Each structure stands twice: as structure tokens, then as C-alpha cells.
Amino acid sequence: MPLEIIDCAQGSPEWFAARAGIPTASMFATVMAKGRGGGDSLTRKTYMNKLVGEILTGEPMDSFSNAHIAHGRAIEAQARDAYAFIMDVDPVQVGFLRNGDVGASPDCLVDSDGMAEIKRKLPHLMVEVILRDGLPPEHKAQTQGQMWVGEREWCDFVAYWPSMKPFIKRTYRDESYIGEMAQAVRIFNVELHETVERIRRYGQPAKAAA
């Protein structure tokens, strides 16, 4: 299926509806997670069950907000403006990217082959990011996933706190990692739809053997 760009405000009912029932880049780390000893991950299982619920009910499971999320959204525009000025680019906001049975919500698209992901970081976390001077590993799955879903070549990671200088680090596609991610997501989606069918059959009388 071709890449679909859905024009809606992130966090809106339309946005939750667009992403319901499919794994998204912000959760790819969870999709790839392994449990102790290589077994099932509890967080992966919980995420899958939420998506099963969304498919069966047509209702988003996580349509909540809190003070942390609200503040992050409030300063995202400041961060985007600062990023645009520093990098001399014209970022384009998008709602949701859907590519087959996966999706992503980048904070903006840049030029014809880039995008940016903005993270609100408290001052002590900004210090950690600046001292590391690289993409924090906890954001690798999301940024690589967004490039995969959005068919983009690079992603600028932006860490921001209003009273500190923004941290910007460009990262490029890691095809080997994306291949591993794509395989994990394919397996996840197979299990997801098998679980949906299992729940739909629940309570139905078993077919008699021929």
C-alpha cells in the first residue's frame, strides 16, 4: 500500500481513530522487546491486547492526557520554531502517517527526505543528552521506525527545554536495524490478527469433525 498522510491534529479524535489497531513507531521498541530468558515480554503482550481491543471495539484504548503530556504539547511549537530557525528549514506538521499496517506520528516533515522528532527534556535530562552528544538509545526504535514508515532518509532528533539551547542531532536510516524491526513488526501483526480471530470465535460452538 502507498504511504498515506492523514491530515489531523495529533491527540485529536481523528488522530486516535487513524492509529487504532495498528502498531506505531512510538511503540516499536515495545514490539521488539524480549522477556526474561528470551520469552514473551509483558509490555509487548499488554500492547498487543490493547490493539486487539481497539480492533474489536473500534474504540481507542489510550485517549487520555496528563499534565506532563499537556506541557509537552504546549512547548512543542516553541521547539519547532527554534529548530526551524537554527537549521534554516521550513518544517511541515503532519497528523499521522500510515503505511500498510504500520503508522507513525512525526513532529514534522522536512524537505523531501527528512523529518524531525521533538522531545521535551527536563534540564537534568538535557544535560545527559548534551554530554552524550548522540541520539539517546531509548529513542532509536522510534526514530528509525518513523523513517521506515514515512519512507524518509534522515530524522533530526530535537531535545528541548525552554530556557536551554536546543540539542539537535541528525540520524540516518540504519537498514540493518530497520530490517530487524520490520521482521519483528510483521511477526507482531500476524500474532495480533490471530488473537483477534481467536477472541471473535470465543463462545462459538466448535465445528463437528467430518
C-alpha positions as CSV (number, residue, x, y, z in Angstrom):
1,M,0.0,0.0,0.0
2,P,1.2,3.5,-0.7
3,L,2.2,5.9,2.1
4,E,-0.9,7.8,3.4
5,I,-0.6,11.2,5.1
6,I,-3.6,11.8,7.3
7,D,-4.2,15.5,8.0
8,C,-5.4,15.8,11.6
9,A,-4.2,17.3,14.8
10,Q,-2.2,14.9,16.9
11,G,-4.1,13.9,20.0
12,S,-7.5,14.6,18.3
13,P,-10.3,12.0,18.0
14,E,-9.4,11.8,14.3
15,W,-5.7,11.0,15.2
16,F,-6.7,8.3,17.7
17,A,-9.0,6.8,15.1
18,A,-6.3,6.8,12.4
19,R,-3.8,4.9,14.6
20,A,-6.3,2.5,16.2
21,G,-5.5,-1.2,15.8
22,I,-2.0,-0.9,14.2
23,P,1.5,-0.8,15.8
24,T,3.0,2.7,15.6
25,A,6.6,3.9,15.7
26,S,6.4,5.2,19.2
27,M,5.8,1.6,20.4
28,F,8.2,-0.3,18.1
29,A,10.6,-0.7,21.0
30,T,7.8,-2.5,22.9
31,V,7.1,-4.6,19.8
32,M,10.7,-5.6,19.6
33,A,11.0,-6.3,23.4
34,K,12.0,-9.7,24.7
35,G,11.1,-11.0,28.1
36,R,13.4,-12.7,30.6
37,G,15.2,-15.6,29.0
38,G,14.0,-14.5,25.6
39,G,10.4,-15.3,26.3
40,D,7.3,-13.1,25.9
41,S,7.6,-9.5,27.1
42,L,4.8,-8.4,29.4
43,T,4.8,-4.9,27.9
44,R,4.6,-6.4,24.4
45,K,1.7,-8.6,25.4
46,T,-0.1,-5.7,27.0
47,Y,0.3,-3.5,24.0
48,M,-1.0,-6.3,21.7
49,N,-4.0,-6.8,23.8
50,K,-4.8,-3.1,23.7
51,L,-4.6,-3.2,19.9
52,V,-6.9,-6.3,19.9
53,G,-9.3,-4.3,22.0
54,E,-9.2,-1.4,19.6
55,I,-9.9,-3.6,16.6
56,L,-12.8,-5.4,18.3
57,T,-14.5,-2.3,19.7
58,G,-13.4,0.4,17.3
59,E,-12.5,2.5,20.4
60,P,-9.0,3.8,21.2
61,M,-7.5,2.4,24.4
62,D,-5.3,5.4,25.3
63,S,-7.2,8.6,24.6
64,F,-6.1,10.2,27.9
65,S,-3.9,13.1,28.7
66,N,-2.0,14.3,31.7
67,A,-0.1,17.4,32.9
68,H,3.2,16.0,31.5
69,I,1.8,15.4,28.0
70,A,-0.1,18.7,28.0
71,H,3.1,20.7,28.9
72,G,5.0,18.8,26.2
73,R,2.5,19.8,23.6
74,A,2.4,23.4,24.8
75,I,6.2,23.9,24.3
76,E,6.4,21.7,21.1
77,A,5.6,24.7,18.9
78,Q,8.4,26.7,20.6
79,A,10.8,23.8,20.0
80,R,9.8,23.5,16.3
81,D,10.2,27.3,15.8
82,A,13.7,27.2,17.3
83,Y,14.6,24.1,15.3
84,A,13.4,25.8,12.1
85,F,15.5,28.9,12.8
86,I,18.7,27.1,13.7
87,M,18.5,24.6,10.8
88,D,17.1,27.2,8.3
89,V,14.3,24.8,7.3
90,D,10.5,25.0,6.8
91,P,9.1,22.1,8.8
92,V,5.6,20.8,7.8
93,Q,3.4,19.5,10.5
94,V,1.5,16.3,9.8
95,G,-1.0,14.3,11.8
96,F,-0.4,10.6,11.1
97,L,1.5,8.6,8.5
98,R,0.1,5.2,7.6
99,N,2.0,2.7,5.5
100,G,0.1,-0.6,5.2
101,D,-0.4,-2.0,8.7
102,V,2.0,0.3,10.5
103,G,1.9,4.0,11.4
104,A,3.9,6.9,12.8
105,S,3.3,10.5,14.1
106,P,6.5,12.5,13.4
107,D,6.5,16.0,14.8
108,C,7.2,17.4,11.3
109,L,8.4,16.5,7.9
110,V,11.4,18.4,6.5
111,D,12.2,18.9,2.8
112,S,11.5,15.8,0.6
113,D,13.5,13.2,2.6
114,G,13.7,14.3,6.2
115,M,11.7,14.6,9.4
116,A,12.1,15.7,13.0
117,E,11.2,14.2,16.3
118,I,11.0,16.7,19.2
119,K,11.3,15.6,22.8
120,R,10.7,17.7,25.9
121,K,13.5,17.1,28.3
122,L,13.8,18.4,31.8
123,P,17.1,20.3,32.5
124,H,18.9,17.4,34.1
125,L,17.9,15.2,31.1
126,M,19.1,17.9,28.7
127,V,22.4,17.8,30.5
128,E,22.6,14.0,29.9
129,V,21.7,14.3,26.2
130,I,24.3,17.1,25.6
131,L,27.1,15.2,27.4
132,R,26.2,12.0,25.4
133,D,26.2,14.1,22.1
134,G,24.3,11.5,20.3
135,L,20.8,10.0,19.8
136,P,19.7,8.6,23.2
137,P,19.3,4.8,22.7
138,E,15.8,4.8,24.1
139,H,14.7,6.9,21.0
140,K,16.4,4.7,18.4
141,A,13.4,2.5,17.7
142,Q,11.0,5.4,17.3
143,T,13.2,7.5,15.0
144,Q,14.2,4.5,12.8
145,G,10.6,3.4,12.8
146,Q,9.4,6.8,11.7
147,M,11.9,6.8,8.8
148,W,10.8,3.3,7.8
149,V,7.1,4.1,7.9
150,G,7.5,7.6,6.4
151,E,10.0,6.4,3.7
152,R,12.4,9.1,4.7
153,E,16.2,9.2,4.7
154,W,17.0,11.1,7.9
155,C,15.5,12.3,11.1
156,D,16.6,15.2,13.3
157,F,16.3,14.4,16.9
158,V,15.5,17.6,18.9
159,A,15.7,17.7,22.7
160,Y,14.2,20.9,24.1
161,W,13.7,22.8,27.3
162,P,12.6,26.5,27.1
163,S,15.5,28.0,29.0
164,M,18.2,25.9,27.4
165,K,19.8,25.8,23.9
166,P,18.1,23.1,21.8
167,F,20.0,19.9,21.2
168,I,19.8,18.7,17.6
169,K,21.3,15.5,16.2
170,R,20.7,14.1,12.7
171,T,20.4,10.4,12.4
172,Y,20.1,8.4,9.2
173,R,18.5,5.2,8.2
174,D,20.1,2.1,9.6
175,E,18.9,-0.5,7.1
176,S,20.1,-3.5,9.1
177,Y,18.2,-2.3,12.2
178,I,15.1,-1.4,10.1
179,G,15.2,-4.9,8.7
180,E,15.2,-6.4,12.2
181,M,12.4,-4.1,13.2
182,A,10.3,-4.8,10.1
183,Q,10.6,-8.6,10.8
184,A,9.6,-8.1,14.5
185,V,6.6,-5.9,13.4
186,R,5.5,-8.5,10.8
187,I,5.5,-11.2,13.4
188,F,3.7,-9.0,15.9
189,N,1.0,-8.2,13.3
190,V,0.5,-11.9,12.5
191,E,0.0,-12.6,16.2
192,L,-2.2,-9.6,16.6
193,H,-4.7,-10.7,13.9
194,E,-4.6,-14.4,15.1
195,T,-5.5,-13.1,18.5
196,V,-8.4,-11.0,17.1
197,E,-9.8,-14.1,15.3
198,R,-9.4,-16.2,18.4
199,I,-11.4,-13.7,20.5
200,R,-14.1,-13.4,17.8
201,R,-14.5,-17.2,17.9
202,Y,-14.7,-17.2,21.7
203,G,-18.0,-18.8,22.8
204,Q,-18.9,-20.1,19.4
205,P,-19.7,-23.8,19.2
206,A,-16.9,-26.0,18.0
207,K,-17.3,-27.4,14.5
208,A,-18.0,-31.1,14.4
209,A,-15.3,-33.3,12.9
210,A,-16.1,-34.6,9.4
